[in-house]
Amino acid sequence: MKFILLITTILFSSLANAQFVHPLNFDGSEAQKKEVITYITNRVKHDYCGTVDMCQQVMLRLMEKENLDAFKRLTKAKNRDILDRAIHDYCGRVDMCTYQMIEIMYNQNVEAADKKLDW
């Protein structure tokens, strides 16, 4: 009985602490899909229920979907260096580690990389 309780506790605590999955390391496995879903769900709840007072079910589902869609698009990113930098900046330096934010910054930096200052 204690063994079952221990396994259940470990399983649920690992789901609650799902790790960020790098979009370009995503292999499409069911385990990674669950990890991404759990990370997004936890992150959105943290942001909208814990940080700002917008903890409505409709808002949570909307932002979860937006983040999952952003993750899927990021799995097709062409420039790993720019994506890695966006992840580093928004997941390591500031607490804004959502796939939606990373996608926005990735796209902005890809676009800026092709521009030069001119008169």
DSSP file (Angstrom, degrees, kcal/mol; ACC not computed):
  #  RESIDUE AA STRUCTURE BP1 BP2  ACC     N-H-->O    O-->H-N    N-H-->O    O-->H-N    TCO  KAPPA ALPHA  PHI   PSI    X-CA   Y-CA   Z-CA
    1    1 A M     >        0   0    0      0, 0.0     4,-2.2     0, 0.0     5,-0.2   0.000 360.0 360.0 360.0 -44.4    0.0    0.0    0.0
    2    2 A K  H  >  +     0   0    0      1,-0.2     4,-2.4     2,-0.2     5,-0.2   0.874 360.0  54.7 -62.6 -35.5    2.8    2.4    0.9
    3    3 A F  H  > S+     0   0    0      2,-0.2     4,-2.6     1,-0.2    -1,-0.2   0.917 108.0  47.7 -63.7 -44.6    4.5    1.6   -2.4
    4    4 A I  H  > S+     0   0    0      1,-0.2     4,-2.5     2,-0.2    -2,-0.2   0.903 112.4  49.8 -63.9 -41.9    1.4    2.5   -4.4
    5    5 A L  H  X S+     0   0    0     -4,-2.2     4,-2.4     2,-0.2    -2,-0.2   0.901 111.3  49.3 -63.4 -41.2    1.0    5.7   -2.5
    6    6 A L  H  X S+     0   0    0     -4,-2.4     4,-2.5     2,-0.2    -2,-0.2   0.930 112.3  47.1 -63.8 -46.6    4.7    6.5   -3.1
    7    7 A I  H  X S+     0   0    0     -4,-2.6     4,-2.7     2,-0.2    -2,-0.2   0.915 112.7  49.6 -61.9 -43.8    4.4    5.8   -6.9
    8    8 A T  H  X S+     0   0    0     -4,-2.5     4,-2.6     2,-0.2     5,-0.2   0.916 111.2  49.3 -62.1 -43.5    1.2    7.9   -7.1
    9    9 A T  H  X S+     0   0    0     -4,-2.4     4,-2.3     2,-0.2    -2,-0.2   0.920 112.9  46.7 -62.2 -44.7    2.8   10.8   -5.3
   10   10 A I  H  X S+     0   0    0     -4,-2.5     4,-2.2     2,-0.2    -2,-0.2   0.915 112.5  50.6 -64.0 -43.6    5.9   10.7   -7.6
   11   11 A L  H  X S+     0   0    0     -4,-2.7     4,-1.8     1,-0.2    -2,-0.2   0.943 114.7  41.7 -60.4 -49.8    3.7   10.5  -10.7
   12   12 A F  H  X S+     0   0    0     -4,-2.6     4,-2.0     1,-0.2    -1,-0.2   0.851 113.8  51.8 -71.2 -33.2    1.5   13.4   -9.8
   13   13 A S  H  X S+     0   0    0     -4,-2.3     4,-1.3    -5,-0.2    -1,-0.2   0.868 109.7  50.3 -70.5 -33.6    4.4   15.5   -8.5
   14   14 A S  H  < S+     0   0    0     -4,-2.2    -2,-0.2    -5,-0.2    -1,-0.2   0.860 110.9  49.1 -71.5 -32.9    6.3   14.9  -11.8
   15   15 A L  H >< S+     0   0    0     -4,-1.8     3,-1.1     1,-0.2    -2,-0.2   0.880 109.7  51.7 -69.8 -37.3    3.2   15.9  -13.8
   16   16 A A  H 3< S+     0   0    0     -4,-2.0    -1,-0.2     1,-0.3    -2,-0.2   0.788 113.0  46.5 -68.9 -26.2    2.8   19.1  -11.7
   17   17 A N  T 3< S+     0   0    0     -4,-1.3    -1,-0.3    -5,-0.1    -2,-0.1  -0.217  81.3 167.2-108.8  41.5    6.5   20.0  -12.4
   18   18 A A    <   -     0   0    0     -3,-1.1     2,-0.2    20,-0.1    -3,-0.1  -0.262  31.0-125.7 -58.0 142.5    6.5   19.3  -16.1
   19   19 A Q        -     0   0    0      1,-0.1    20,-0.2    -5,-0.1     2,-0.2  -0.580  23.8 -95.6 -93.4 153.0    9.5   20.7  -17.8
   20   20 A F        -     0   0    0     -2,-0.2     2,-0.6    19,-0.1    -1,-0.1  -0.453  37.9-145.0 -61.0 132.5    9.8   23.0  -20.7
   21   21 A V        -     0   0    0     -2,-0.2     5,-0.1    14,-0.1    -1,-0.1  -0.924  13.8-126.9-106.5 122.4   10.2   21.0  -24.0
   22   22 A H    >   -     0   0    0     -2,-0.6     3,-1.7     1,-0.2     4,-0.4  -0.526  17.4-136.7 -66.6 125.7   12.4   22.7  -26.6
   23   23 A P  G >  S+     0   0    0      0, 0.0     3,-0.9     0, 0.0    -1,-0.2   0.830 102.4  51.7 -56.7 -34.7   10.3   22.7  -29.8
   24   24 A L  G 3  S+     0   0    0      1,-0.2    -2,-0.1    56,-0.1    51,-0.1   0.580 108.5  52.1 -81.9  -7.3   13.2   21.6  -32.0
   25   25 A N  G <  S+     0   0    0     -3,-1.7     2,-0.3     2,-0.0    -1,-0.2   0.360  81.1 121.8-100.8   2.0   13.9   18.6  -29.7
   26   26 A F    <   -     0   0    0     -3,-0.9    -5,-0.0    -4,-0.4     7,-0.0  -0.499  39.6-174.9 -70.3 126.3   10.3   17.5  -29.8
   27   27 A D        -     0   0    0     -2,-0.3    -1,-0.1     2,-0.1    -3,-0.0   0.433  41.2-116.7-104.1  -0.8   10.0   13.9  -31.2
   28   28 A G        +     0   0    0      1,-0.2    -2,-0.1     2,-0.0     5,-0.0   0.514  62.3 149.1  81.3   3.9    6.3   13.7  -31.3
   29   29 A S     >  -     0   0    0      1,-0.1     4,-2.4     4,-0.0    -1,-0.2  -0.293  59.7-117.6 -69.3 156.9    6.1   10.9  -28.8
   30   30 A E  H  > S+     0   0    0      1,-0.2     4,-2.4     2,-0.2     5,-0.2   0.870 115.4  56.4 -61.7 -36.6    3.1   10.6  -26.5
   31   31 A A  H  > S+     0   0    0      1,-0.2     4,-2.0     2,-0.2    -1,-0.2   0.925 110.0  43.6 -62.3 -44.6    5.3   11.2  -23.5
   32   32 A Q  H  > S+     0   0    0      2,-0.2     4,-2.6     1,-0.2    -2,-0.2   0.869 110.6  55.5 -70.7 -34.7    6.5   14.5  -24.9
   33   33 A K  H  X S+     0   0    0     -4,-2.4     4,-2.5     2,-0.2    -2,-0.2   0.937 110.2  46.2 -60.1 -45.1    3.0   15.5  -26.0
   34   34 A K  H  X S+     0   0    0     -4,-2.4     4,-2.8     1,-0.2     5,-0.2   0.893 111.2  52.6 -63.6 -39.8    1.8   15.0  -22.4
   35   35 A E  H  X S+     0   0    0     -4,-2.0     4,-2.6     2,-0.2    -2,-0.2   0.916 111.0  46.5 -62.4 -43.8    4.9   16.9  -21.1
   36   36 A V  H  X S+     0   0    0     -4,-2.6     4,-2.8     2,-0.2     5,-0.2   0.933 113.6  48.3 -64.1 -46.7    4.1   19.8  -23.4
   37   37 A I  H  X S+     0   0    0     -4,-2.5     4,-2.7     1,-0.2    -2,-0.2   0.923 114.0  46.6 -60.4 -45.3    0.4   19.8  -22.5
   38   38 A T  H  X S+     0   0    0     -4,-2.8     4,-2.6     2,-0.2     5,-0.3   0.917 112.7  49.5 -65.3 -43.2    1.2   19.7  -18.7
   39   39 A Y  H  X S+     0   0    0     -4,-2.6     4,-2.8    -5,-0.2     5,-0.2   0.949 113.8  45.6 -60.3 -48.2    3.8   22.4  -19.0
   40   40 A I  H  X S+     0   0    0     -4,-2.8     4,-2.9     2,-0.2     5,-0.3   0.934 113.4  49.1 -61.9 -47.1    1.4   24.7  -20.9
   41   41 A T  H  X S+     0   0    0     -4,-2.7     4,-2.1    -5,-0.2    -1,-0.2   0.930 115.3  43.7 -59.0 -47.2   -1.5   24.0  -18.6
   42   42 A N  H  X S+     0   0    0     -4,-2.6     4,-2.5    -5,-0.2    -1,-0.2   0.904 114.8  49.6 -65.0 -41.8    0.6   24.7  -15.5
   43   43 A R  H  X S+     0   0    0     -4,-2.8     4,-2.7    -5,-0.3    -2,-0.2   0.919 111.6  47.5 -66.0 -44.5    2.3   27.8  -17.0
   44   44 A V  H  X S+     0   0    0     -4,-2.9     4,-3.0     2,-0.2     5,-0.4   0.919 112.9  49.2 -63.8 -43.0   -1.0   29.3  -18.1
   45   45 A K  H  X>S+     0   0    0     -4,-2.1     4,-2.3    -5,-0.3     5,-1.0   0.923 111.9  49.5 -62.3 -42.9   -2.6   28.7  -14.7
   46   46 A H  I  X>S+     0   0    0     -4,-2.5     5,-1.2     3,-0.2     4,-0.9   0.935 116.5  41.9 -58.8 -47.7    0.5   30.2  -13.0
   47   47 A D  I  <>S+     0   0    0     -4,-2.7     5,-1.8     3,-0.2     4,-0.3   0.911 124.7  32.1 -69.1 -44.1    0.3   33.3  -15.2
   48   48 A Y  I  <5S+     0   0    0     -4,-3.0     6,-2.2     3,-0.2    -3,-0.2   0.673 131.4  29.3 -94.9 -18.2   -3.4   33.9  -15.2
   49   49 A C  I  <5S+     0   0    0     -4,-2.3    -3,-0.2    -5,-0.4     6,-0.2   0.719 130.4  32.3-107.4 -32.2   -4.4   32.7  -11.7
   50   50 A G  I  <<S+     0   0    0     -5,-1.0    -3,-0.2    -4,-0.9    -4,-0.1   0.790 128.5  29.8 -97.4 -30.9   -1.2   33.3   -9.7
   51   51 A T  I   <S+     0   0    0     -5,-1.2     2,-0.3    -4,-0.3    -3,-0.2   0.891 127.4  20.9 -98.2 -51.3    0.3   36.4  -11.3
   52   52 A V  S   <S-     0   0    0     -5,-1.8     2,-1.7    -6,-0.2    -1,-0.3  -0.871  81.7-114.8-116.8 154.4   -2.7   38.4  -12.7
   53   53 A D  S    S+     0   0    0     -2,-0.3    -4,-0.2     1,-0.2    -5,-0.1  -0.493  80.3 109.5 -90.6  69.1   -6.3   38.0  -11.5
   54   54 A M        +     0   0    0     -6,-2.2     2,-1.9    -2,-1.7    -1,-0.2  -0.249  30.9 147.7-131.4  44.4   -7.7   36.7  -14.8
   55   55 A C        +     0   0    0     -6,-0.2     2,-0.4     4,-0.1    -6,-0.1  -0.403  20.4 138.6 -87.1  62.4   -8.4   33.2  -13.7
   56   56 A Q     >  -     0   0    0     -2,-1.9     4,-2.5     1,-0.1     3,-0.2  -0.857  59.0-126.8-105.5 143.2  -11.5   32.5  -15.8
   57   57 A Q  H  > S+     0   0    0     -2,-0.4     4,-2.6     1,-0.2     5,-0.2   0.868 109.8  52.9 -57.5 -39.9  -11.9   29.1  -17.5
   58   58 A V  H  > S+     0   0    0      1,-0.2     4,-2.1     2,-0.2    -1,-0.2   0.904 110.9  47.3 -64.4 -40.0  -12.5   30.7  -20.9
   59   59 A M  H  > S+     0   0    0     -3,-0.2     4,-2.5     2,-0.2     5,-0.2   0.913 112.0  50.3 -66.9 -42.9   -9.3   32.7  -20.6
   60   60 A L  H  X S+     0   0    0     -4,-2.5     4,-2.4     1,-0.2    -2,-0.2   0.934 112.7  45.4 -62.0 -46.9   -7.3   29.7  -19.4
   61   61 A R  H  X S+     0   0    0     -4,-2.6     4,-2.3     2,-0.2    -1,-0.2   0.901 113.0  51.3 -64.0 -40.2   -8.5   27.5  -22.3
   62   62 A L  H  X S+     0   0    0     -4,-2.1     4,-2.4    -5,-0.2    -2,-0.2   0.931 113.4  43.3 -61.8 -47.1   -7.9   30.3  -24.8
   63   63 A M  H  X S+     0   0    0     -4,-2.5     4,-2.3     2,-0.2    -1,-0.2   0.845 111.2  54.9 -71.6 -33.3   -4.3   30.8  -23.7
   64   64 A E  H  X S+     0   0    0     -4,-2.4     4,-2.4    -5,-0.2    -1,-0.2   0.940 111.0  45.7 -61.2 -45.9   -3.6   27.1  -23.5
   65   65 A K  H  X S+     0   0    0     -4,-2.3     4,-2.7     1,-0.2     5,-0.2   0.918 111.1  52.3 -63.9 -43.3   -4.7   26.7  -27.1
   66   66 A E  H  X S+     0   0    0     -4,-2.4     4,-2.1     1,-0.2    -1,-0.2   0.906 112.1  46.4 -58.8 -42.2   -2.6   29.8  -28.1
   67   67 A N  H  X S+     0   0    0     -4,-2.3     4,-2.4     2,-0.2    -1,-0.2   0.881 111.9  49.6 -70.6 -38.1    0.5   28.3  -26.5
   68   68 A L  H  X S+     0   0    0     -4,-2.4     4,-2.4     2,-0.2    -2,-0.2   0.916 111.9  48.9 -66.2 -41.8    0.0   24.9  -28.0
   69   69 A D  H  X S+     0   0    0     -4,-2.7     4,-2.1     2,-0.2    -2,-0.2   0.906 111.4  50.0 -62.8 -40.9   -0.5   26.4  -31.4
   70   70 A A  H  X S+     0   0    0     -4,-2.1     4,-2.4    -5,-0.2    -2,-0.2   0.910 109.4  51.9 -63.5 -42.0    2.7   28.5  -30.9
   71   71 A F  H  X S+     0   0    0     -4,-2.4     4,-1.3     1,-0.2    -2,-0.2   0.936 108.6  50.5 -59.1 -46.7    4.6   25.4  -29.8
   72   72 A K  H  < S+     0   0    0     -4,-2.4     3,-0.4     1,-0.2     4,-0.2   0.897 111.7  47.5 -60.6 -40.8    3.5   23.5  -32.9
   73   73 A R  H >< S+     0   0    0     -4,-2.1     3,-1.6     1,-0.2    -1,-0.2   0.887 107.8  56.5 -67.3 -37.5    4.6   26.4  -35.2
   74   74 A L  H >< S+     0   0    0     -4,-2.4     3,-1.8     1,-0.3    -1,-0.2   0.730  90.9  71.4 -68.0 -21.3    8.0   26.6  -33.3
   75   75 A T  T 3< S+     0   0    0     -4,-1.3    -1,-0.3    -3,-0.4    -2,-0.2   0.670 100.0  49.7 -66.8 -12.8    8.7   22.9  -34.1
   76   76 A K  T <  S+     0   0    0     -3,-1.6    -1,-0.3    -4,-0.2    -2,-0.2   0.218  80.5 139.6-106.9  11.9    9.2   24.1  -37.7
   77   77 A A    <   -     0   0    0     -3,-1.8     3,-0.1     1,-0.1    -3,-0.1  -0.277  39.4-158.6 -59.2 141.4   11.5   27.0  -36.8
   78   78 A K  S    S+     0   0    0      1,-0.2     2,-0.7     2,-0.0    -1,-0.1   0.719  75.6  59.5 -95.0 -25.7   14.4   27.3  -39.3
   79   79 A N     >  +     0   0    0      1,-0.2     4,-2.1     2,-0.1    -1,-0.2  -0.832  55.7 179.7-114.2  96.6   17.0   29.2  -37.1
   80   80 A R  H  > S+     0   0    0     -2,-0.7     4,-3.4     1,-0.2     5,-0.2   0.865  80.5  58.0 -63.7 -37.7   17.9   27.3  -34.0
   81   81 A D  H  > S+     0   0    0      1,-0.2     4,-2.0     2,-0.2    -1,-0.2   0.926 109.4  43.8 -60.5 -44.7   20.3   30.0  -32.8
   82   82 A I  H  > S+     0   0    0      2,-0.2     4,-2.1     1,-0.2    -1,-0.2   0.903 115.4  48.9 -67.8 -40.3   17.6   32.7  -32.7
   83   83 A L  H  X S+     0   0    0     -4,-2.1     4,-2.5     2,-0.2    -2,-0.2   0.930 110.2  50.9 -64.5 -44.7   15.2   30.3  -31.1
   84   84 A D  H  X S+     0   0    0     -4,-3.4     4,-2.7     1,-0.2    -1,-0.2   0.889 109.9  50.8 -59.4 -38.8   17.7   29.2  -28.5
   85   85 A R  H  X S+     0   0    0     -4,-2.0     4,-2.7    -5,-0.2    -1,-0.2   0.906 109.3  49.8 -67.0 -41.2   18.4   32.9  -27.7
   86   86 A A  H  X S+     0   0    0     -4,-2.1     4,-2.6     2,-0.2     5,-0.3   0.913 112.9  47.4 -62.8 -42.5   14.6   33.7  -27.3
   87   87 A I  H  X>S+     0   0    0     -4,-2.5     4,-2.3     2,-0.2     5,-0.7   0.934 112.3  50.0 -63.6 -45.7   14.3   30.7  -25.0
   88   88 A H  I  X>S+     0   0    0     -4,-2.7     4,-1.6    -5,-0.2     5,-1.0   0.931 115.2  42.9 -57.5 -47.5   17.3   31.7  -23.0
   89   89 A D  I  X>S+     0   0    0     -4,-2.7     5,-1.4     3,-0.2     4,-0.6   0.911 122.8  34.5 -68.9 -43.3   16.1   35.3  -22.6
   90   90 A Y  I  <5S+     0   0    0     -4,-2.6     6,-1.8    -5,-0.2    -1,-0.2   0.639 128.8  33.5 -93.5 -14.3   12.4   34.6  -21.8
   91   91 A C  I  <5S+     0   0    0     -4,-2.3    -3,-0.2    -5,-0.3    -2,-0.2   0.662 129.4  32.0-107.2 -25.0   12.9   31.4  -19.8
   92   92 A G  I  <<S+     0   0    0     -4,-1.6    -3,-0.2    -5,-0.7    -2,-0.1   0.825 127.2  30.4-101.5 -38.0   16.2   32.1  -18.1
   93   93 A R  I  <<S+     0   0    0     -5,-1.0     2,-0.3    -4,-0.6    -3,-0.2   0.866 125.8  22.2 -93.5 -41.2   16.4   35.8  -17.5
   94   94 A V  S   <S-     0   0    0     -5,-1.4     2,-1.7     2,-0.0    -1,-0.2  -0.901  80.6-112.6-126.7 156.7   12.8   36.8  -17.0
   95   95 A D  S    S+     0   0    0     -2,-0.3    -4,-0.1     1,-0.2    -5,-0.1  -0.463  82.9 106.0 -90.0  65.8    9.8   34.7  -16.0
   96   96 A M        +     0   0    0     -6,-1.8     2,-2.1    -2,-1.7    -1,-0.2  -0.259  35.7 152.5-132.3  44.8    7.9   34.9  -19.3
   97   97 A C        +     0   0    0     -6,-0.1     2,-0.4     4,-0.1    -6,-0.1  -0.431  20.5 131.8 -86.3  67.3    8.5   31.3  -20.5
   98   98 A T     >  -     0   0    0     -2,-2.1     4,-2.4     1,-0.1     5,-0.2  -0.882  62.5-128.4-113.2 150.6    5.5   30.7  -22.7
   99   99 A Y  H  > S+     0   0    0     -2,-0.4     4,-2.4     1,-0.2     5,-0.2   0.845 110.8  57.6 -64.0 -32.1    5.6   29.3  -26.2
  100  100 A Q  H  > S+     0   0    0      2,-0.2     4,-2.1     1,-0.2    -1,-0.2   0.934 108.9  43.6 -63.9 -46.6    3.5   32.2  -27.3
  101  101 A M  H  > S+     0   0    0      2,-0.2     4,-2.4     1,-0.2     5,-0.2   0.908 113.6  51.5 -66.0 -41.6    6.1   34.8  -26.1
  102  102 A I  H  X S+     0   0    0     -4,-2.4     4,-2.7     1,-0.2    -2,-0.2   0.906 109.8  49.9 -62.3 -41.3    9.0   32.8  -27.4
  103  103 A E  H  X S+     0   0    0     -4,-2.4     4,-2.7     2,-0.2     5,-0.2   0.920 109.7  50.7 -63.8 -43.5    7.3   32.6  -30.9
  104  104 A I  H  X S+     0   0    0     -4,-2.1     4,-2.2     1,-0.2    -2,-0.2   0.944 115.3  42.1 -58.9 -48.3    6.7   36.3  -30.9
  105  105 A M  H  X S+     0   0    0     -4,-2.4     4,-2.4     2,-0.2    -2,-0.2   0.869 112.9  53.5 -70.6 -36.4   10.3   37.1  -30.1
  106  106 A Y  H  X S+     0   0    0     -4,-2.7     4,-2.5    -5,-0.2     5,-0.2   0.959 111.5  45.5 -59.6 -50.8   11.7   34.4  -32.4
  107  107 A N  H  X S+     0   0    0     -4,-2.7     4,-2.2     1,-0.2    -2,-0.2   0.898 113.1  50.3 -61.5 -41.9    9.7   35.9  -35.3
  108  108 A Q  H  X S+     0   0    0     -4,-2.2     4,-2.2    -5,-0.2    -1,-0.2   0.903 112.9  46.3 -63.5 -41.0   10.7   39.4  -34.5
  109  109 A N  H  X S+     0   0    0     -4,-2.4     4,-1.9     2,-0.2    -2,-0.2   0.851 109.5  53.2 -73.4 -34.3   14.4   38.5  -34.3
  110  110 A V  H  X S+     0   0    0     -4,-2.5     4,-0.7     2,-0.2    -1,-0.2   0.936 112.8  45.5 -62.4 -45.1   14.3   36.5  -37.6
  111  111 A E  H >< S+     0   0    0     -4,-2.2     3,-0.8     1,-0.2     4,-0.2   0.905 113.2  49.3 -64.1 -42.0   12.8   39.5  -39.3
  112  112 A A  H >< S+     0   0    0     -4,-2.2     3,-1.5     1,-0.2    -1,-0.2   0.799  98.9  68.0 -69.0 -28.6   15.3   41.9  -37.7
  113  113 A A  H 3< S+     0   0    0     -4,-1.9    -1,-0.2     1,-0.3    -2,-0.2   0.785  99.7  50.2 -63.3 -26.4   18.3   39.7  -38.6
  114  114 A D  T << S+     0   0    0     -3,-0.8     2,-0.3    -4,-0.7    -1,-0.3   0.473  96.9  88.4 -90.1  -2.7   17.7   40.5  -42.3
  115  115 A K    <   -     0   0    0     -3,-1.5     2,-0.3    -4,-0.2    -3,-0.0  -0.706  55.4-165.8-101.0 150.2   17.6   44.3  -41.8
  116  116 A K        -     0   0    0     -2,-0.3     2,-0.3     0, 0.0    -2,-0.0  -0.955  29.9-105.2-128.4 148.2   20.5   46.7  -41.8
  117  117 A L        +     0   0    0     -2,-0.3     2,-0.3     2,-0.0     0, 0.0  -0.567  49.3 166.6 -71.1 130.9   20.6   50.2  -40.6
  118  118 A D              0   0    0     -2,-0.3     0, 0.0     1,-0.0     0, 0.0  -0.936 360.0 360.0-141.7 167.8   20.6   52.6  -43.5
  119  119 A W              0   0    0     -2,-0.3    -2,-0.0     0, 0.0    -1,-0.0   0.437 360.0 360.0 -85.6 360.0   20.2   56.3  -44.1
